Amino acid sequence: MSDTDSTAEDGDVTANYTESDTERLLTFERGERTAAVAQNLDGYAMLKVRPTPDGDELERYYGFDMALDHAAELLGVSPRDLPIPEAAEDMGM
């Protein structure tokens, strides 16, 4: 785990934040359901919502809130129920 990796939990939802050589990735898990929000490593591009970290892009959003709404929908929870690791709080800005 690198210095940029972090995890947060809220109820039955777990969030994992990681950075690769090319992107920032926030992955949510709730039981068998997953959702991922990705952004380029520089942090200025639109956010991509995927069903899984490696999945095909479903939609792009400028705002973090809109991407979280979509991720929450994929997980079947309210966006307020998504834990956000501190390292991911500035995504979409």
Rosetta constraint file for C-alpha pairs under 8 A:
AtomPair CA 1 CA 5 HARMONIC 5.95 0.50
AtomPair CA 4 CA 17 HARMONIC 7.54 0.50
AtomPair CA 4 CA 18 HARMONIC 6.17 0.50
AtomPair CA 4 CA 19 HARMONIC 6.44 0.50
AtomPair CA 4 CA 87 HARMONIC 6.67 0.50
AtomPair CA 5 CA 16 HARMONIC 7.35 0.50
AtomPair CA 5 CA 17 HARMONIC 5.37 0.50
AtomPair CA 5 CA 18 HARMONIC 4.58 0.50
AtomPair CA 5 CA 19 HARMONIC 6.93 0.50
AtomPair CA 5 CA 87 HARMONIC 7.61 0.50
AtomPair CA 6 CA 16 HARMONIC 5.89 0.50
AtomPair CA 6 CA 17 HARMONIC 5.23 0.50
AtomPair CA 6 CA 18 HARMONIC 6.89 0.50
AtomPair CA 6 CA 85 HARMONIC 6.01 0.50
AtomPair CA 6 CA 86 HARMONIC 7.61 0.50
AtomPair CA 6 CA 87 HARMONIC 6.85 0.50
AtomPair CA 7 CA 14 HARMONIC 7.21 0.50
AtomPair CA 7 CA 15 HARMONIC 5.53 0.50
AtomPair CA 7 CA 16 HARMONIC 4.51 0.50
AtomPair CA 7 CA 17 HARMONIC 6.25 0.50
AtomPair CA 7 CA 85 HARMONIC 5.65 0.50
AtomPair CA 8 CA 14 HARMONIC 5.93 0.50
AtomPair CA 8 CA 15 HARMONIC 5.19 0.50
AtomPair CA 8 CA 16 HARMONIC 6.69 0.50
AtomPair CA 8 CA 83 HARMONIC 5.64 0.50
AtomPair CA 8 CA 84 HARMONIC 6.23 0.50
AtomPair CA 8 CA 85 HARMONIC 5.15 0.50
AtomPair CA 9 CA 13 HARMONIC 5.81 0.50
AtomPair CA 9 CA 14 HARMONIC 4.47 0.50
AtomPair CA 9 CA 15 HARMONIC 6.19 0.50
AtomPair CA 9 CA 83 HARMONIC 5.65 0.50
AtomPair CA 10 CA 14 HARMONIC 6.59 0.50
AtomPair CA 10 CA 81 HARMONIC 6.66 0.50
AtomPair CA 10 CA 82 HARMONIC 6.83 0.50
AtomPair CA 10 CA 83 HARMONIC 5.55 0.50
AtomPair CA 11 CA 81 HARMONIC 7.85 0.50
AtomPair CA 12 CA 30 HARMONIC 5.83 0.50
AtomPair CA 12 CA 31 HARMONIC 7.37 0.50
AtomPair CA 13 CA 28 HARMONIC 6.74 0.50
AtomPair CA 13 CA 29 HARMONIC 5.67 0.50
AtomPair CA 13 CA 30 HARMONIC 4.77 0.50
AtomPair CA 13 CA 31 HARMONIC 7.89 0.50
AtomPair CA 13 CA 81 HARMONIC 7.51 0.50
AtomPair CA 13 CA 82 HARMONIC 6.61 0.50
AtomPair CA 13 CA 83 HARMONIC 7.17 0.50
AtomPair CA 14 CA 28 HARMONIC 5.61 0.50
AtomPair CA 14 CA 29 HARMONIC 5.25 0.50
AtomPair CA 14 CA 30 HARMONIC 6.65 0.50
AtomPair CA 14 CA 82 HARMONIC 7.92 0.50
AtomPair CA 14 CA 83 HARMONIC 6.92 0.50
AtomPair CA 15 CA 26 HARMONIC 6.73 0.50
AtomPair CA 15 CA 27 HARMONIC 5.55 0.50
AtomPair CA 15 CA 28 HARMONIC 4.47 0.50
AtomPair CA 15 CA 29 HARMONIC 6.52 0.50
AtomPair CA 15 CA 82 HARMONIC 7.54 0.50
AtomPair CA 15 CA 83 HARMONIC 6.09 0.50
AtomPair CA 15 CA 84 HARMONIC 6.52 0.50
AtomPair CA 15 CA 85 HARMONIC 6.88 0.50
AtomPair CA 16 CA 26 HARMONIC 5.69 0.50
AtomPair CA 16 CA 27 HARMONIC 5.17 0.50
AtomPair CA 16 CA 28 HARMONIC 6.49 0.50
AtomPair CA 16 CA 85 HARMONIC 7.18 0.50
AtomPair CA 17 CA 24 HARMONIC 7.43 0.50
AtomPair CA 17 CA 25 HARMONIC 5.66 0.50
AtomPair CA 17 CA 26 HARMONIC 4.48 0.50
AtomPair CA 17 CA 27 HARMONIC 6.41 0.50
AtomPair CA 17 CA 85 HARMONIC 6.63 0.50
AtomPair CA 17 CA 87 HARMONIC 7.10 0.50
AtomPair CA 17 CA 88 HARMONIC 6.45 0.50
AtomPair CA 18 CA 24 HARMONIC 6.05 0.50
AtomPair CA 18 CA 25 HARMONIC 5.33 0.50
AtomPair CA 18 CA 26 HARMONIC 6.63 0.50
AtomPair CA 19 CA 23 HARMONIC 5.79 0.50
AtomPair CA 19 CA 24 HARMONIC 4.49 0.50
AtomPair CA 19 CA 25 HARMONIC 6.04 0.50
AtomPair CA 19 CA 41 HARMONIC 7.26 0.50
AtomPair CA 20 CA 24 HARMONIC 6.52 0.50
AtomPair CA 20 CA 25 HARMONIC 7.90 0.50
AtomPair CA 20 CA 41 HARMONIC 7.70 0.50
AtomPair CA 21 CA 41 HARMONIC 7.34 0.50
AtomPair CA 22 CA 40 HARMONIC 6.05 0.50
AtomPair CA 22 CA 41 HARMONIC 5.35 0.50
AtomPair CA 23 CA 38 HARMONIC 6.55 0.50
AtomPair CA 23 CA 39 HARMONIC 5.51 0.50
AtomPair CA 23 CA 40 HARMONIC 4.22 0.50
AtomPair CA 23 CA 41 HARMONIC 4.16 0.50
AtomPair CA 23 CA 42 HARMONIC 7.81 0.50
AtomPair CA 24 CA 38 HARMONIC 5.62 0.50
AtomPair CA 24 CA 39 HARMONIC 5.20 0.50
AtomPair CA 24 CA 40 HARMONIC 5.99 0.50
AtomPair CA 24 CA 41 HARMONIC 5.37 0.50
AtomPair CA 24 CA 43 HARMONIC 7.65 0.50
AtomPair CA 25 CA 36 HARMONIC 6.85 0.50
AtomPair CA 25 CA 37 HARMONIC 5.86 0.50
AtomPair CA 25 CA 38 HARMONIC 4.54 0.50
AtomPair CA 25 CA 39 HARMONIC 6.64 0.50
AtomPair CA 25 CA 53 HARMONIC 7.42 0.50
AtomPair CA 26 CA 36 HARMONIC 5.60 0.50
AtomPair CA 26 CA 37 HARMONIC 5.12 0.50
AtomPair CA 26 CA 38 HARMONIC 6.34 0.50
AtomPair CA 26 CA 88 HARMONIC 7.00 0.50
AtomPair CA 27 CA 34 HARMONIC 7.19 0.50
AtomPair CA 27 CA 35 HARMONIC 5.86 0.50
AtomPair CA 27 CA 36 HARMONIC 4.28 0.50
AtomPair CA 27 CA 37 HARMONIC 6.41 0.50
AtomPair CA 27 CA 52 HARMONIC 7.54 0.50
AtomPair CA 27 CA 53 HARMONIC 6.54 0.50
AtomPair CA 28 CA 34 HARMONIC 5.50 0.50
AtomPair CA 28 CA 35 HARMONIC 5.21 0.50
AtomPair CA 28 CA 36 HARMONIC 6.10 0.50
AtomPair CA 28 CA 71 HARMONIC 7.80 0.50
AtomPair CA 28 CA 82 HARMONIC 7.90 0.50
AtomPair CA 29 CA 33 HARMONIC 5.84 0.50
AtomPair CA 29 CA 34 HARMONIC 4.57 0.50
AtomPair CA 29 CA 35 HARMONIC 6.76 0.50
AtomPair CA 29 CA 75 HARMONIC 7.56 0.50
AtomPair CA 30 CA 34 HARMONIC 6.37 0.50
AtomPair CA 30 CA 75 HARMONIC 6.34 0.50
AtomPair CA 33 CA 74 HARMONIC 7.35 0.50
AtomPair CA 33 CA 75 HARMONIC 5.66 0.50
AtomPair CA 34 CA 51 HARMONIC 6.02 0.50
AtomPair CA 34 CA 52 HARMONIC 5.76 0.50
AtomPair CA 34 CA 74 HARMONIC 7.22 0.50
AtomPair CA 34 CA 75 HARMONIC 6.35 0.50
AtomPair CA 35 CA 49 HARMONIC 7.23 0.50
AtomPair CA 35 CA 50 HARMONIC 5.93 0.50
AtomPair CA 35 CA 51 HARMONIC 4.57 0.50
AtomPair CA 35 CA 52 HARMONIC 5.29 0.50
AtomPair CA 35 CA 53 HARMONIC 7.32 0.50
AtomPair CA 35 CA 71 HARMONIC 5.37 0.50
AtomPair CA 35 CA 72 HARMONIC 7.88 0.50
AtomPair CA 35 CA 74 HARMONIC 6.31 0.50
AtomPair CA 35 CA 75 HARMONIC 6.81 0.50
AtomPair CA 36 CA 48 HARMONIC 7.98 0.50
AtomPair CA 36 CA 49 HARMONIC 5.68 0.50
AtomPair CA 36 CA 50 HARMONIC 5.05 0.50
AtomPair CA 36 CA 51 HARMONIC 6.08 0.50
AtomPair CA 36 CA 52 HARMONIC 5.52 0.50
AtomPair CA 36 CA 53 HARMONIC 5.35 0.50
AtomPair CA 36 CA 71 HARMONIC 6.85 0.50
AtomPair CA 37 CA 47 HARMONIC 6.36 0.50
AtomPair CA 37 CA 48 HARMONIC 5.53 0.50
AtomPair CA 37 CA 49 HARMONIC 4.67 0.50
AtomPair CA 37 CA 50 HARMONIC 6.40 0.50
AtomPair CA 37 CA 53 HARMONIC 7.88 0.50
AtomPair CA 37 CA 67 HARMONIC 6.86 0.50
AtomPair CA 37 CA 68 HARMONIC 7.77 0.50
AtomPair CA 37 CA 71 HARMONIC 7.42 0.50
AtomPair CA 38 CA 47 HARMONIC 5.55 0.50
AtomPair CA 38 CA 48 HARMONIC 5.06 0.50
AtomPair CA 38 CA 49 HARMONIC 6.53 0.50
AtomPair CA 38 CA 50 HARMONIC 7.87 0.50
AtomPair CA 39 CA 43 HARMONIC 6.10 0.50
AtomPair CA 39 CA 44 HARMONIC 7.66 0.50
AtomPair CA 39 CA 45 HARMONIC 6.21 0.50
AtomPair CA 39 CA 46 HARMONIC 6.48 0.50
AtomPair CA 39 CA 47 HARMONIC 4.93 0.50
AtomPair CA 39 CA 48 HARMONIC 6.41 0.50
AtomPair CA 39 CA 91 HARMONIC 7.36 0.50
AtomPair CA 39 CA 92 HARMONIC 7.64 0.50
AtomPair CA 40 CA 44 HARMONIC 6.99 0.50
AtomPair CA 40 CA 45 HARMONIC 6.00 0.50
AtomPair CA 43 CA 91 HARMONIC 6.64 0.50
AtomPair CA 43 CA 92 HARMONIC 6.97 0.50
AtomPair CA 43 CA 93 HARMONIC 7.36 0.50
AtomPair CA 44 CA 92 HARMONIC 7.00 0.50
AtomPair CA 44 CA 93 HARMONIC 6.92 0.50
AtomPair CA 45 CA 62 HARMONIC 7.72 0.50
AtomPair CA 45 CA 92 HARMONIC 7.58 0.50
AtomPair CA 46 CA 60 HARMONIC 6.06 0.50
AtomPair CA 46 CA 61 HARMONIC 5.49 0.50
AtomPair CA 46 CA 62 HARMONIC 4.87 0.50
AtomPair CA 46 CA 63 HARMONIC 7.73 0.50
AtomPair CA 46 CA 92 HARMONIC 6.84 0.50
AtomPair CA 47 CA 60 HARMONIC 5.44 0.50
AtomPair CA 47 CA 61 HARMONIC 5.15 0.50
AtomPair CA 47 CA 62 HARMONIC 6.15 0.50
AtomPair CA 47 CA 63 HARMONIC 7.39 0.50
AtomPair CA 47 CA 64 HARMONIC 7.17 0.50
AtomPair CA 47 CA 67 HARMONIC 6.77 0.50
AtomPair CA 47 CA 91 HARMONIC 7.95 0.50
AtomPair CA 47 CA 92 HARMONIC 6.35 0.50
AtomPair CA 48 CA 57 HARMONIC 6.10 0.50
AtomPair CA 48 CA 58 HARMONIC 7.31 0.50
AtomPair CA 48 CA 59 HARMONIC 5.91 0.50
AtomPair CA 48 CA 60 HARMONIC 4.56 0.50
AtomPair CA 48 CA 61 HARMONIC 6.58 0.50
AtomPair CA 48 CA 67 HARMONIC 7.48 0.50
AtomPair CA 49 CA 57 HARMONIC 5.81 0.50
AtomPair CA 49 CA 58 HARMONIC 5.64 0.50
AtomPair CA 49 CA 59 HARMONIC 5.48 0.50
AtomPair CA 49 CA 60 HARMONIC 6.29 0.50
AtomPair CA 49 CA 61 HARMONIC 7.99 0.50
AtomPair CA 49 CA 67 HARMONIC 6.36 0.50
AtomPair CA 49 CA 70 HARMONIC 7.28 0.50
AtomPair CA 49 CA 71 HARMONIC 6.88 0.50
AtomPair CA 50 CA 54 HARMONIC 7.65 0.50
AtomPair CA 50 CA 55 HARMONIC 5.56 0.50
AtomPair CA 50 CA 56 HARMONIC 5.88 0.50
AtomPair CA 50 CA 57 HARMONIC 4.76 0.50
AtomPair CA 50 CA 58 HARMONIC 5.41 0.50
AtomPair CA 50 CA 59 HARMONIC 7.49 0.50
AtomPair CA 51 CA 55 HARMONIC 5.80 0.50
AtomPair CA 51 CA 56 HARMONIC 7.32 0.50
AtomPair CA 51 CA 57 HARMONIC 7.68 0.50
AtomPair CA 51 CA 58 HARMONIC 7.34 0.50
AtomPair CA 51 CA 74 HARMONIC 7.29 0.50
AtomPair CA 52 CA 56 HARMONIC 7.94 0.50
AtomPair CA 60 CA 67 HARMONIC 7.57 0.50
AtomPair CA 61 CA 66 HARMONIC 6.37 0.50
AtomPair CA 61 CA 67 HARMONIC 5.88 0.50
AtomPair CA 62 CA 66 HARMONIC 7.71 0.50
AtomPair CA 62 CA 92 HARMONIC 6.23 0.50
AtomPair CA 63 CA 67 HARMONIC 6.55 0.50
AtomPair CA 63 CA 92 HARMONIC 5.27 0.50
AtomPair CA 63 CA 93 HARMONIC 7.28 0.50
AtomPair CA 64 CA 68 HARMONIC 6.10 0.50
AtomPair CA 64 CA 91 HARMONIC 6.14 0.50
AtomPair CA 64 CA 92 HARMONIC 4.77 0.50
AtomPair CA 64 CA 93 HARMONIC 7.53 0.50
AtomPair CA 65 CA 69 HARMONIC 6.16 0.50
AtomPair CA 66 CA 70 HARMONIC 6.46 0.50
AtomPair CA 67 CA 71 HARMONIC 6.23 0.50
AtomPair CA 68 CA 72 HARMONIC 5.96 0.50
AtomPair CA 68 CA 79 HARMONIC 6.08 0.50
AtomPair CA 68 CA 82 HARMONIC 7.81 0.50
AtomPair CA 69 CA 73 HARMONIC 6.24 0.50
AtomPair CA 69 CA 78 HARMONIC 7.65 0.50
AtomPair CA 69 CA 79 HARMONIC 5.38 0.50
AtomPair CA 70 CA 74 HARMONIC 6.39 0.50
AtomPair CA 71 CA 75 HARMONIC 6.41 0.50
AtomPair CA 71 CA 79 HARMONIC 7.81 0.50
AtomPair CA 72 CA 76 HARMONIC 5.95 0.50
AtomPair CA 72 CA 77 HARMONIC 5.17 0.50
AtomPair CA 72 CA 78 HARMONIC 5.75 0.50
AtomPair CA 72 CA 79 HARMONIC 5.13 0.50
AtomPair CA 72 CA 81 HARMONIC 7.93 0.50
AtomPair CA 72 CA 82 HARMONIC 6.99 0.50
AtomPair CA 73 CA 77 HARMONIC 6.24 0.50
AtomPair CA 73 CA 78 HARMONIC 7.32 0.50
AtomPair CA 73 CA 79 HARMONIC 7.90 0.50
AtomPair CA 77 CA 81 HARMONIC 6.40 0.50
AtomPair CA 77 CA 82 HARMONIC 7.86 0.50
AtomPair CA 78 CA 82 HARMONIC 7.35 0.50
AtomPair CA 84 CA 88 HARMONIC 6.42 0.50
AtomPair CA 84 CA 89 HARMONIC 6.39 0.50
AtomPair CA 85 CA 89 HARMONIC 6.68 0.50
